[in-house]
Amino acid sequence: MKNRLIFLFLLFAIVTLNSCYQKSQTVVITDFSNSIIDTLKAKKSGHYGAAIMEIEGHSNDTIIISFYNFKRKFSGNFKKSINMDFYGGLNSHVIFKFNPYKATSGEIKVKYGIY
């Protein structure tokens, strides 16, 4: 019984400490008349390991998505998941940019974060 309580306490502590510094954002884009820029700022004392972005949707023409060290054009139907190393420190922020470029309509769901 005592070992079980210790195990549960350690499991709870690990889960709690691991989730304290996570920052994420989900955006659904249907307005292609303006660009979108968002910044996720890492806590200086936080421990991070990854910058992750998932994008899914469709557009009638080319759009440009930038996230951390990733920049790519998308058009038509698309679905992409990106996982990059991110440790905070000197790179204490991650910038997400949506540029409608040539597209005028569509629907895009983007989830991005630092973990």
Jmol script that loads the backbone (N, CA, C; Angstrom):
load data "model"
ATOM      1  N   MET A   1       0.821  -1.195   0.000  1.00  0.00           N
ATOM      2  CA  MET A   1       0.000   0.000   0.000  1.00  0.00           C
ATOM      3  C   MET A   1       0.867   1.262   0.000  1.00  0.00           C
ATOM      4  N   LYS A   2       1.917   1.236   0.811  1.00  0.00           N
ATOM      5  CA  LYS A   2       2.795   2.399   0.899  1.00  0.00           C
ATOM      6  C   LYS A   2       3.517   2.639  -0.437  1.00  0.00           C
ATOM      7  N   ASN A   3       3.973   1.561  -1.074  1.00  0.00           N
ATOM      8  CA  ASN A   3       4.640   1.694  -2.378  1.00  0.00           C
ATOM      9  C   ASN A   3       3.693   2.255  -3.426  1.00  0.00           C
ATOM     10  N   ARG A   4       2.446   1.862  -3.352  1.00  0.00           N
ATOM     11  CA  ARG A   4       1.445   2.346  -4.313  1.00  0.00           C
ATOM     12  C   ARG A   4       1.219   3.849  -4.145  1.00  0.00           C
ATOM     13  N   LEU A   5       1.159   4.327  -2.908  1.00  0.00           N
ATOM     14  CA  LEU A   5       0.990   5.755  -2.652  1.00  0.00           C
ATOM     15  C   LEU A   5       2.200   6.557  -3.137  1.00  0.00           C
ATOM     16  N   ILE A   6       3.379   6.039  -2.903  1.00  0.00           N
ATOM     17  CA  ILE A   6       4.589   6.717  -3.372  1.00  0.00           C
ATOM     18  C   ILE A   6       4.586   6.792  -4.896  1.00  0.00           C
ATOM     19  N   PHE A   7       4.232   5.707  -5.565  1.00  0.00           N
ATOM     20  CA  PHE A   7       4.168   5.681  -7.021  1.00  0.00           C
ATOM     21  C   PHE A   7       3.151   6.694  -7.539  1.00  0.00           C
ATOM     22  N   LEU A   8       1.982   6.755  -6.956  1.00  0.00           N
ATOM     23  CA  LEU A   8       0.958   7.706  -7.387  1.00  0.00           C
ATOM     24  C   LEU A   8       1.412   9.149  -7.170  1.00  0.00           C
ATOM     25  N   PHE A   9       2.083   9.411  -6.045  1.00  0.00           N
ATOM     26  CA  PHE A   9       2.599  10.756  -5.790  1.00  0.00           C
ATOM     27  C   PHE A   9       3.641  11.147  -6.831  1.00  0.00           C
ATOM     28  N   LEU A  10       4.571  10.248  -7.140  1.00  0.00           N
ATOM     29  CA  LEU A  10       5.602  10.538  -8.143  1.00  0.00           C
ATOM     30  C   LEU A  10       4.987  10.749  -9.525  1.00  0.00           C
ATOM     31  N   LEU A  11       4.020   9.944  -9.868  1.00  0.00           N
ATOM     32  CA  LEU A  11       3.343  10.095 -11.159  1.00  0.00           C
ATOM     33  C   LEU A  11       2.644  11.450 -11.237  1.00  0.00           C
ATOM     34  N   PHE A  12       1.942  11.834 -10.186  1.00  0.00           N
ATOM     35  CA  PHE A  12       1.269  13.131 -10.138  1.00  0.00           C
ATOM     36  C   PHE A  12       2.280  14.277 -10.251  1.00  0.00           C
ATOM     37  N   ALA A  13       3.403  14.173  -9.552  1.00  0.00           N
ATOM     38  CA  ALA A  13       4.425  15.222  -9.588  1.00  0.00           C
ATOM     39  C   ALA A  13       5.018  15.374 -10.986  1.00  0.00           C
ATOM     40  N   ILE A  14       5.290  14.267 -11.639  1.00  0.00           N
ATOM     41  CA  ILE A  14       5.866  14.320 -12.990  1.00  0.00           C
ATOM     42  C   ILE A  14       4.889  14.942 -13.967  1.00  0.00           C
ATOM     43  N   VAL A  15       3.642  14.542 -13.917  1.00  0.00           N
ATOM     44  CA  VAL A  15       2.634  15.092 -14.826  1.00  0.00           C
ATOM     45  C   VAL A  15       2.440  16.582 -14.575  1.00  0.00           C
ATOM     46  N   THR A  16       2.389  16.989 -13.336  1.00  0.00           N
ATOM     47  CA  THR A  16       2.202  18.396 -12.999  1.00  0.00           C
ATOM     48  C   THR A  16       3.386  19.241 -13.446  1.00  0.00           C
ATOM     49  N   LEU A  17       4.584  18.804 -13.170  1.00  0.00           N
ATOM     50  CA  LEU A  17       5.773  19.568 -13.556  1.00  0.00           C
ATOM     51  C   LEU A  17       5.937  19.623 -15.063  1.00  0.00           C
ATOM     52  N   ASN A  18       5.583  18.566 -15.745  1.00  0.00           N
ATOM     53  CA  ASN A  18       5.706  18.524 -17.197  1.00  0.00           C
ATOM     54  C   ASN A  18       4.735  19.465 -17.887  1.00  0.00           C
ATOM     55  N   SER A  19       3.580  19.693 -17.329  1.00  0.00           N
ATOM     56  CA  SER A  19       2.558  20.484 -18.009  1.00  0.00           C
ATOM     57  C   SER A  19       2.564  21.965 -17.626  1.00  0.00           C
ATOM     58  N   CYS A  20       3.380  22.370 -16.680  1.00  0.00           N
ATOM     59  CA  CYS A  20       3.360  23.752 -16.200  1.00  0.00           C
ATOM     60  C   CYS A  20       3.763  24.769 -17.258  1.00  0.00           C
ATOM     61  N   TYR A  21       4.675  24.423 -18.132  1.00  0.00           N
ATOM     62  CA  TYR A  21       5.227  25.404 -19.048  1.00  0.00           C
ATOM     63  C   TYR A  21       4.690  25.277 -20.467  1.00  0.00           C
ATOM     64  N   GLN A  22       3.721  24.422 -20.687  1.00  0.00           N
ATOM     65  CA  GLN A  22       3.169  24.257 -22.023  1.00  0.00           C
ATOM     66  C   GLN A  22       2.337  25.475 -22.407  1.00  0.00           C
ATOM     67  N   LYS A  23       2.495  25.897 -23.653  1.00  0.00           N
ATOM     68  CA  LYS A  23       1.675  26.978 -24.200  1.00  0.00           C
ATOM     69  C   LYS A  23       1.228  26.541 -25.579  1.00  0.00           C
ATOM     70  N   SER A  24      -0.072  26.652 -25.831  1.00  0.00           N
ATOM     71  CA  SER A  24      -0.567  26.277 -27.148  1.00  0.00           C
ATOM     72  C   SER A  24      -1.728  27.179 -27.540  1.00  0.00           C
ATOM     73  N   GLN A  25      -2.008  27.170 -28.815  1.00  0.00           N
ATOM     74  CA  GLN A  25      -3.060  28.009 -29.371  1.00  0.00           C
ATOM     75  C   GLN A  25      -3.707  27.245 -30.518  1.00  0.00           C
ATOM     76  N   THR A  26      -5.016  27.346 -30.638  1.00  0.00           N
ATOM     77  CA  THR A  26      -5.743  26.783 -31.774  1.00  0.00           C
ATOM     78  C   THR A  26      -6.478  27.917 -32.466  1.00  0.00           C
ATOM     79  N   VAL A  27      -6.306  27.992 -33.791  1.00  0.00           N
ATOM     80  CA  VAL A  27      -6.903  29.061 -34.576  1.00  0.00           C
ATOM     81  C   VAL A  27      -7.630  28.444 -35.767  1.00  0.00           C
ATOM     82  N   VAL A  28      -8.863  28.889 -35.994  1.00  0.00           N
ATOM     83  CA  VAL A  28      -9.595  28.523 -37.200  1.00  0.00           C
ATOM     84  C   VAL A  28      -9.673  29.774 -38.062  1.00  0.00           C
ATOM     85  N   ILE A  29      -9.114  29.679 -39.259  1.00  0.00           N
ATOM     86  CA  ILE A  29      -9.019  30.840 -40.149  1.00  0.00           C
ATOM     87  C   ILE A  29     -10.030  30.694 -41.280  1.00  0.00           C
ATOM     88  N   THR A  30     -10.947  31.672 -41.367  1.00  0.00           N
ATOM     89  CA  THR A  30     -11.911  31.717 -42.473  1.00  0.00           C
ATOM     90  C   THR A  30     -11.868  33.065 -43.182  1.00  0.00           C
ATOM     91  N   ASP A  31     -11.233  34.052 -42.547  1.00  0.00           N
ATOM     92  CA  ASP A  31     -11.106  35.391 -43.129  1.00  0.00           C
ATOM     93  C   ASP A  31      -9.734  35.512 -43.792  1.00  0.00           C
ATOM     94  N   PHE A  32      -9.714  35.556 -45.110  1.00  0.00           N
ATOM     95  CA  PHE A  32      -8.464  35.600 -45.852  1.00  0.00           C
ATOM     96  C   PHE A  32      -8.107  37.014 -46.306  1.00  0.00           C
ATOM     97  N   SER A  33      -8.721  38.022 -45.696  1.00  0.00           N
ATOM     98  CA  SER A  33      -8.438  39.403 -46.087  1.00  0.00           C
ATOM     99  C   SER A  33      -7.243  39.990 -45.330  1.00  0.00           C
ATOM    100  N   ASN A  34      -6.826  39.354 -44.229  1.00  0.00           N
ATOM    101  CA  ASN A  34      -5.721  39.878 -43.423  1.00  0.00           C
ATOM    102  C   ASN A  34      -4.755  38.777 -43.028  1.00  0.00           C
ATOM    103  N   SER A  35      -3.511  39.171 -42.794  1.00  0.00           N
ATOM    104  CA  SER A  35      -2.515  38.254 -42.250  1.00  0.00           C
ATOM    105  C   SER A  35      -2.732  38.104 -40.745  1.00  0.00           C
ATOM    106  N   ILE A  36      -2.193  37.036 -40.191  1.00  0.00           N
ATOM    107  CA  ILE A  36      -2.259  36.799 -38.748  1.00  0.00           C
ATOM    108  C   ILE A  36      -0.845  36.541 -38.244  1.00  0.00           C
ATOM    109  N   ILE A  37      -0.480  37.208 -37.152  1.00  0.00           N
ATOM    110  CA  ILE A  37       0.810  36.981 -36.501  1.00  0.00           C
ATOM    111  C   ILE A  37       0.547  36.784 -35.014  1.00  0.00           C
ATOM    112  N   ASP A  38       1.123  35.722 -34.451  1.00  0.00           N
ATOM    113  CA  ASP A  38       0.963  35.429 -33.032  1.00  0.00           C
ATOM    114  C   ASP A  38       2.306  34.969 -32.480  1.00  0.00           C
ATOM    115  N   THR A  39       2.593  35.331 -31.242  1.00  0.00           N
ATOM    116  CA  THR A  39       3.850  34.958 -30.602  1.00  0.00           C
ATOM    117  C   THR A  39       3.572  34.193 -29.318  1.00  0.00           C
ATOM    118  N   LEU A  40       4.214  33.037 -29.178  1.00  0.00           N
ATOM    119  CA  LEU A  40       4.180  32.283 -27.927  1.00  0.00           C
ATOM    120  C   LEU A  40       5.502  32.541 -27.218  1.00  0.00           C
ATOM    121  N   LYS A  41       5.440  33.135 -26.039  1.00  0.00           N
ATOM    122  CA  LYS A  41       6.651  33.464 -25.291  1.00  0.00           C
ATOM    123  C   LYS A  41       6.909  32.389 -24.245  1.00  0.00           C
ATOM    124  N   ALA A  42       8.112  31.857 -24.271  1.00  0.00           N
ATOM    125  CA  ALA A  42       8.509  30.833 -23.309  1.00  0.00           C
ATOM    126  C   ALA A  42       8.893  31.491 -21.985  1.00  0.00           C
ATOM    127  N   LYS A  43       8.571  30.815 -20.900  1.00  0.00           N
ATOM    128  CA  LYS A  43       9.006  31.303 -19.593  1.00  0.00           C
ATOM    129  C   LYS A  43      10.489  31.044 -19.451  1.00  0.00           C
ATOM    130  N   LYS A  44      11.209  31.995 -18.895  1.00  0.00           N
ATOM    131  CA  LYS A  44      12.659  31.867 -18.767  1.00  0.00           C
ATOM    132  C   LYS A  44      13.059  30.670 -17.921  1.00  0.00           C
ATOM    133  N   SER A  45      12.283  30.371 -16.910  1.00  0.00           N
ATOM    134  CA  SER A  45      12.625  29.241 -16.042  1.00  0.00           C
ATOM    135  C   SER A  45      12.013  27.929 -16.535  1.00  0.00           C
ATOM    136  N   GLY A  46      11.331  27.965 -17.665  1.00  0.00           N
ATOM    137  CA  GLY A  46      10.660  26.774 -18.169  1.00  0.00           C
ATOM    138  C   GLY A  46      11.592  25.844 -18.921  1.00  0.00           C
ATOM    139  N   HIS A  47      11.238  24.583 -18.927  1.00  0.00           N
ATOM    140  CA  HIS A  47      11.985  23.562 -19.654  1.00  0.00           C
ATOM    141  C   HIS A  47      11.100  23.074 -20.791  1.00  0.00           C
ATOM    142  N   TYR A  48      11.579  23.238 -21.995  1.00  0.00           N
ATOM    143  CA  TYR A  48      10.812  22.870 -23.177  1.00  0.00           C
ATOM    144  C   TYR A  48      11.596  21.853 -23.984  1.00  0.00           C
ATOM    145  N   GLY A  49      10.928  21.180 -24.875  1.00  0.00           N
ATOM    146  CA  GLY A  49      11.593  20.203 -25.723  1.00  0.00           C
ATOM    147  C   GLY A  49      11.143  20.241 -27.164  1.00  0.00           C
ATOM    148  N   ALA A  50       9.949  20.808 -27.422  1.00  0.00           N
ATOM    149  CA  ALA A  50       9.430  20.761 -28.788  1.00  0.00           C
ATOM    150  C   ALA A  50       8.546  21.958 -29.106  1.00  0.00           C
ATOM    151  N   ALA A  51       8.556  22.318 -30.377  1.00  0.00           N
ATOM    152  CA  ALA A  51       7.599  23.268 -30.954  1.00  0.00           C
ATOM    153  C   ALA A  51       6.815  22.456 -31.986  1.00  0.00           C
ATOM    154  N   ILE A  52       5.514  22.396 -31.808  1.00  0.00           N
ATOM    155  CA  ILE A  52       4.679  21.522 -32.642  1.00  0.00           C
ATOM    156  C   ILE A  52       3.579  22.339 -33.306  1.00  0.00           C
ATOM    157  N   MET A  53       3.342  22.045 -34.588  1.00  0.00           N
ATOM    158  CA  MET A  53       2.245  22.679 -35.317  1.00  0.00           C
ATOM    159  C   MET A  53       1.512  21.610 -36.123  1.00  0.00           C
ATOM    160  N   GLU A  54       0.187  21.670 -36.076  1.00  0.00           N
ATOM    161  CA  GLU A  54      -0.662  20.815 -36.902  1.00  0.00           C
ATOM    162  C   GLU A  54      -1.578  21.728 -37.706  1.00  0.00           C
ATOM    163  N   ILE A  55      -1.620  21.516 -39.017  1.00  0.00           N
ATOM    164  CA  ILE A  55      -2.447  22.340 -39.887  1.00  0.00           C
ATOM    165  C   ILE A  55      -3.286  21.430 -40.776  1.00  0.00           C
ATOM    166  N   GLU A  56      -4.556  21.810 -40.924  1.00  0.00           N
ATOM    167  CA  GLU A  56      -5.467  21.033 -41.760  1.00  0.00           C
ATOM    168  C   GLU A  56      -6.508  21.975 -42.340  1.00  0.00           C
ATOM    169  N   GLY A  57      -6.847  21.782 -43.598  1.00  0.00           N
ATOM    170  CA  GLY A  57      -7.884  22.603 -44.191  1.00  0.00           C
ATOM    171  C   GLY A  57      -7.810  22.647 -45.696  1.00  0.00           C
ATOM    172  N   HIS A  58      -8.409  23.697 -46.240  1.00  0.00           N
ATOM    173  CA  HIS A  58      -8.421  23.887 -47.689  1.00  0.00           C
ATOM    174  C   HIS A  58      -8.447  25.384 -48.001  1.00  0.00           C
ATOM    175  N   SER A  59      -7.899  25.722 -49.161  1.00  0.00           N
ATOM    176  CA  SER A  59      -7.933  27.102 -49.636  1.00  0.00           C
ATOM    177  C   SER A  59      -8.075  27.081 -51.154  1.00  0.00           C
ATOM    178  N   ASN A  60      -8.631  28.159 -51.698  1.00  0.00           N
ATOM    179  CA  ASN A  60      -8.855  28.214 -53.139  1.00  0.00           C
ATOM    180  C   ASN A  60      -7.596  28.561 -53.923  1.00  0.00           C
ATOM    181  N   ASP A  61      -6.542  29.004 -53.232  1.00  0.00           N
ATOM    182  CA  ASP A  61      -5.265  29.302 -53.881  1.00  0.00           C
ATOM    183  C   ASP A  61      -4.160  29.190 -52.833  1.00  0.00           C
ATOM    184  N   THR A  62      -3.008  29.719 -53.116  1.00  0.00           N
ATOM    185  CA  THR A  62      -1.823  29.535 -52.276  1.00  0.00           C
ATOM    186  C   THR A  62      -1.849  30.421 -51.027  1.00  0.00           C
ATOM    187  N   ILE A  63      -1.505  29.810 -49.879  1.00  0.00           N
ATOM    188  CA  ILE A  63      -1.292  30.524 -48.616  1.00  0.00           C
ATOM    189  C   ILE A  63       0.135  30.240 -48.164  1.00  0.00           C
ATOM    190  N   ILE A  64       0.646  31.059 -47.258  1.00  0.00           N
ATOM    191  CA  ILE A  64       1.979  30.834 -46.692  1.00  0.00           C
ATOM    192  C   ILE A  64       1.854  30.753 -45.175  1.00  0.00           C
ATOM    193  N   ILE A  65       2.385  29.679 -44.610  1.00  0.00           N
ATOM    194  CA  ILE A  65       2.394  29.482 -43.158  1.00  0.00           C
ATOM    195  C   ILE A  65       3.838  29.471 -42.691  1.00  0.00           C
ATOM    196  N   SER A  66       4.133  30.259 -41.654  1.00  0.00           N
ATOM    197  CA  SER A  66       5.455  30.260 -41.025  1.00  0.00           C
ATOM    198  C   SER A  66       5.272  29.942 -39.553  1.00  0.00           C
ATOM    199  N   PHE A  67       6.127  29.066 -39.042  1.00  0.00           N
ATOM    200  CA  PHE A  67       6.096  28.716 -37.624  1.00  0.00           C
ATOM    201  C   PHE A  67       7.502  28.325 -37.204  1.00  0.00           C
ATOM    202  N   TYR A  68       8.084  29.110 -36.314  1.00  0.00           N
ATOM    203  CA  TYR A  68       9.438  28.877 -35.809  1.00  0.00           C
ATOM    204  C   TYR A  68      10.409  28.805 -36.983  1.00  0.00           C
ATOM    205  N   ASN A  69      11.041  27.675 -37.260  1.00  0.00           N
ATOM    206  CA  ASN A  69      11.996  27.559 -38.371  1.00  0.00           C
ATOM    207  C   ASN A  69      11.361  26.950 -39.622  1.00  0.00           C
ATOM    208  N   PHE A  70      10.050  26.918 -39.701  1.00  0.00           N
ATOM    209  CA  PHE A  70       9.327  26.272 -40.799  1.00  0.00           C
ATOM    210  C   PHE A  70       8.568  27.326 -41.597  1.00  0.00           C
ATOM    211  N   LYS A  71       8.691  27.281 -42.935  1.00  0.00           N
ATOM    212  CA  LYS A  71       7.929  28.181 -43.799  1.00  0.00           C
ATOM    213  C   LYS A  71       7.554  27.390 -45.042  1.00  0.00           C
ATOM    214  N   ARG A  72       6.244  27.387 -45.369  1.00  0.00           N
ATOM    215  CA  ARG A  72       5.797  26.579 -46.499  1.00  0.00           C
ATOM    216  C   ARG A  72       4.538  27.160 -47.116  1.00  0.00           C
ATOM    217  N   LYS A  73       4.382  26.918 -48.421  1.00  0.00           N
ATOM    218  CA  LYS A  73       3.171  27.300 -49.141  1.00  0.00           C
ATOM    219  C   LYS A  73       2.235  26.098 -49.195  1.00  0.00           C
ATOM    220  N   PHE A  74       0.940  26.363 -49.021  1.00  0.00           N
ATOM    221  CA  PHE A  74      -0.089  25.332 -49.107  1.00  0.00           C
ATOM    222  C   PHE A  74      -1.170  25.807 -50.068  1.00  0.00           C
ATOM    223  N   SER A  75      -1.837  24.861 -50.728  1.00  0.00           N
ATOM    224  CA  SER A  75      -3.006  25.192 -51.548  1.00  0.00           C
ATOM    225  C   SER A  75      -3.854  23.941 -51.703  1.00  0.00           C
ATOM    226  N   GLY A  76      -5.135  24.143 -52.042  1.00  0.00           N
ATOM    227  CA  GLY A  76      -6.054  23.008 -52.173  1.00  0.00           C
ATOM    228  C   GLY A  76      -6.367  22.419 -50.817  1.00  0.00           C
ATOM    229  N   ASN A  77      -6.494  21.089 -50.751  1.00  0.00           N
ATOM    230  CA  ASN A  77      -6.697  20.384 -49.479  1.00  0.00           C
ATOM    231  C   ASN A  77      -5.344  19.975 -48.921  1.00  0.00           C
ATOM    232  N   PHE A  78      -5.145  20.174 -47.631  1.00  0.00           N
ATOM    233  CA  PHE A  78      -3.853  19.838 -47.037  1.00  0.00           C
ATOM    234  C   PHE A  78      -4.013  19.450 -45.584  1.00  0.00           C
ATOM    235  N   LYS A  79      -3.039  18.666 -45.120  1.00  0.00           N
ATOM    236  CA  LYS A  79      -2.948  18.254 -43.722  1.00  0.00           C
ATOM    237  C   LYS A  79      -1.476  17.985 -43.454  1.00  0.00           C
ATOM    238  N   LYS A  80      -0.926  18.635 -42.431  1.00  0.00           N
ATOM    239  CA  LYS A  80       0.509  18.521 -42.158  1.00  0.00           C
ATOM    240  C   LYS A  80       0.751  18.667 -40.666  1.00  0.00           C
ATOM    241  N   SER A  81       1.691  17.900 -40.154  1.00  0.00           N
ATOM    242  CA  SER A  81       2.098  17.992 -38.762  1.00  0.00           C
ATOM    243  C   SER A  81       3.612  18.225 -38.726  1.00  0.00           C
ATOM    244  N   ILE A  82       4.033  19.214 -37.955  1.00  0.00           N
ATOM    245  CA  ILE A  82       5.444  19.589 -37.857  1.00  0.00           C
ATOM    246  C   ILE A  82       5.872  19.497 -36.399  1.00  0.00           C
ATOM    247  N   ASN A  83       7.010  18.861 -36.155  1.00  0.00           N
ATOM    248  CA  ASN A  83       7.548  18.723 -34.811  1.00  0.00           C
ATOM    249  C   ASN A  83       9.025  19.118 -34.860  1.00  0.00           C
ATOM    250  N   MET A  84       9.382  20.192 -34.142  1.00  0.00           N
ATOM    251  CA  MET A  84      10.758  20.689 -34.146  1.00  0.00           C
ATOM    252  C   MET A  84      11.276  20.814 -32.719  1.00  0.00           C
ATOM    253  N   ASP A  85      12.582  20.748 -32.564  1.00  0.00           N
ATOM    254  CA  ASP A  85      13.209  20.944 -31.253  1.00  0.00           C
ATOM    255  C   ASP A  85      13.073  22.401 -30.836  1.00  0.00           C
ATOM    256  N   PHE A  86      12.732  22.617 -29.575  1.00  0.00           N
ATOM    257  CA  PHE A  86      12.664  23.960 -28.997  1.00  0.00           C
ATOM    258  C   PHE A  86      13.034  23.859 -27.526  1.00  0.00           C
ATOM    259  N   TYR A  87      14.048  24.617 -27.118  1.00  0.00           N
ATOM    260  CA  TYR A  87      14.535  24.523 -25.744  1.00  0.00           C
ATOM    261  C   TYR A  87      14.401  25.810 -24.950  1.00  0.00           C
ATOM    262  N   GLY A  88      13.764  26.829 -25.508  1.00  0.00           N
ATOM    263  CA  GLY A  88      13.647  28.098 -24.791  1.00  0.00           C
ATOM    264  C   GLY A  88      14.982  28.823 -24.820  1.00  0.00           C
ATOM    265  N   GLY A  89      15.424  29.337 -23.694  1.00  0.00           N
ATOM    266  CA  GLY A  89      16.721  30.011 -23.611  1.00  0.00           C
ATOM    267  C   GLY A  89      16.792  31.244 -24.488  1.00  0.00           C
ATOM    268  N   LEU A  90      17.801  31.310 -25.361  1.00  0.00           N
ATOM    269  CA  LEU A  90      17.977  32.467 -26.238  1.00  0.00           C
ATOM    270  C   LEU A  90      16.804  32.616 -27.201  1.00  0.00           C
ATOM    271  N   ASN A  91      16.273  31.513 -27.664  1.00  0.00           N
ATOM    272  CA  ASN A  91      15.091  31.541 -28.532  1.00  0.00           C
ATOM    273  C   ASN A  91      13.854  31.482 -27.650  1.00  0.00           C
ATOM    274  N   SER A  92      13.599  32.555 -26.942  1.00  0.00           N
ATOM    275  CA  SER A  92      12.561  32.527 -25.914  1.00  0.00           C
ATOM    276  C   SER A  92      11.152  32.749 -26.440  1.00  0.00           C
ATOM    277  N   HIS A  93      10.990  32.752 -27.750  1.00  0.00           N
ATOM    278  CA  HIS A  93       9.651  32.909 -28.298  1.00  0.00           C
ATOM    279  C   HIS A  93       9.543  32.179 -29.645  1.00  0.00           C
ATOM    280  N   VAL A  94       8.318  31.848 -29.993  1.00  0.00           N
ATOM    281  CA  VAL A  94       8.016  31.187 -31.259  1.00  0.00           C
ATOM    282  C   VAL A  94       6.944  32.021 -31.950  1.00  0.00           C
ATOM    283  N   ILE A  95       7.171  32.341 -33.211  1.00  0.00           N
ATOM    284  CA  ILE A  95       6.234  33.183 -33.959  1.00  0.00           C
ATOM    285  C   ILE A  95       5.485  32.347 -34.987  1.00  0.00           C
ATOM    286  N   PHE A  96       4.158  32.521 -35.006  1.00  0.00           N
ATOM    287  CA  PHE A  96       3.293  31.905 -36.015  1.00  0.00           C
ATOM    288  C   PHE A  96       2.818  33.010 -36.949  1.00  0.00           C
ATOM    289  N   LYS A  97       2.919  32.768 -38.269  1.00  0.00           N
ATOM    290  CA  LYS A  97       2.436  33.746 -39.252  1.00  0.00           C
ATOM    291  C   LYS A  97       1.570  33.052 -40.295  1.00  0.00           C
ATOM    292  N   PHE A  98       0.432  33.665 -40.571  1.00  0.00           N
ATOM    293  CA  PHE A  98      -0.440  33.231 -41.662  1.00  0.00           C
ATOM    294  C   PHE A  98      -0.509  34.374 -42.670  1.00  0.00           C
ATOM    295  N   ASN A  99      -0.161  34.067 -43.922  1.00  0.00           N
ATOM    296  CA  ASN A  99      -0.241  35.042 -45.005  1.00  0.00           C
ATOM    297  C   ASN A  99      -1.188  34.478 -46.062  1.00  0.00           C
ATOM    298  N   PRO A 100      -2.322  35.150 -46.332  1.00  0.00           N
ATOM    299  CA  PRO A 100      -3.265  34.616 -47.322  1.00  0.00           C
ATOM    300  C   PRO A 100      -2.707  34.594 -48.741  1.00  0.00           C
ATOM    301  N   TYR A 101      -1.626  35.311 -48.989  1.00  0.00           N
ATOM    302  CA  TYR A 101      -0.912  35.354 -50.264  1.00  0.00           C
ATOM    303  C   TYR A 101      -1.893  35.514 -51.427  1.00  0.00           C
ATOM    304  N   LYS A 102      -2.207  34.465 -52.183  1.00  0.00           N
ATOM    305  CA  LYS A 102      -3.118  34.569 -53.323  1.00  0.00           C
ATOM    306  C   LYS A 102      -4.526  34.059 -53.017  1.00  0.00           C
ATOM    307  N   ALA A 103      -4.704  33.436 -51.876  1.00  0.00           N
ATOM    308  CA  ALA A 103      -6.005  32.831 -51.535  1.00  0.00           C
ATOM    309  C   ALA A 103      -7.007  33.893 -51.084  1.00  0.00           C
ATOM    310  N   THR A 104      -8.277  33.662 -51.407  1.00  0.00           N
ATOM    311  CA  THR A 104      -9.353  34.571 -50.994  1.00  0.00           C
ATOM    312  C   THR A 104     -10.409  33.870 -50.160  1.00  0.00           C
ATOM    313  N   SER A 105     -10.416  32.531 -50.151  1.00  0.00           N
ATOM    314  CA  SER A 105     -11.409  31.809 -49.352  1.00  0.00           C
ATOM    315  C   SER A 105     -10.872  30.438 -48.959  1.00  0.00           C
ATOM    316  N   GLY A 106     -11.520  29.865 -47.961  1.00  0.00           N
ATOM    317  CA  GLY A 106     -11.155  28.548 -47.463  1.00  0.00           C
ATOM    318  C   GLY A 106     -11.402  28.466 -45.973  1.00  0.00           C
ATOM    319  N   GLU A 107     -10.982  27.366 -45.395  1.00  0.00           N
ATOM    320  CA  GLU A 107     -11.069  27.185 -43.944  1.00  0.00           C
ATOM    321  C   GLU A 107      -9.863  26.377 -43.504  1.00  0.00           C
ATOM    322  N   ILE A 108      -9.145  26.912 -42.529  1.00  0.00           N
ATOM    323  CA  ILE A 108      -7.917  26.290 -42.062  1.00  0.00           C
ATOM    324  C   ILE A 108      -7.948  26.225 -40.541  1.00  0.00           C
ATOM    325  N   LYS A 109      -7.628  25.061 -40.002  1.00  0.00           N
ATOM    326  CA  LYS A 109      -7.500  24.898 -38.553  1.00  0.00           C
ATOM    327  C   LYS A 109      -6.029  24.653 -38.255  1.00  0.00           C
ATOM    328  N   VAL A 110      -5.481  25.485 -37.378  1.00  0.00           N
ATOM    329  CA  VAL A 110      -4.065  25.386 -37.015  1.00  0.00           C
ATOM    330  C   VAL A 110      -3.964  25.279 -35.498  1.00  0.00           C
ATOM    331  N   LYS A 111      -3.222  24.277 -35.049  1.00  0.00           N
ATOM    332  CA  LYS A 111      -2.921  24.149 -33.620  1.00  0.00           C
ATOM    333  C   LYS A 111      -1.404  24.177 -33.503  1.00  0.00           C
ATOM    334  N   TYR A 112      -0.898  25.084 -32.666  1.00  0.00           N
ATOM    335  CA  TYR A 112       0.555  25.199 -32.501  1.00  0.00           C
ATOM    336  C   TYR A 112       0.867  25.461 -31.039  1.00  0.00           C
ATOM    337  N   GLY A 113       2.067  25.049 -30.644  1.00  0.00           N
ATOM    338  CA  GLY A 113       2.445  25.247 -29.249  1.00  0.00           C
ATOM    339  C   GLY A 113       3.892  24.901 -28.981  1.00  0.00           C
ATOM    340  N   ILE A 114       4.310  25.226 -27.761  1.00  0.00           N
ATOM    341  CA  ILE A 114       5.641  24.862 -27.274  1.00  0.00           C
ATOM    342  C   ILE A 114       5.419  23.994 -26.042  1.00  0.00           C
ATOM    343  N   TYR A 115       6.175  22.908 -25.979  1.00  0.00           N
ATOM    344  CA  TYR A 115       5.967  21.908 -24.933  1.00  0.00           C
ATOM    345  C   TYR A 115       7.297  21.482 -24.340  1.00  0.00           C
TER     346      TYR A 115
END
end "model"
wireframe off; spacefill off
backbone 0.3
color backbone group
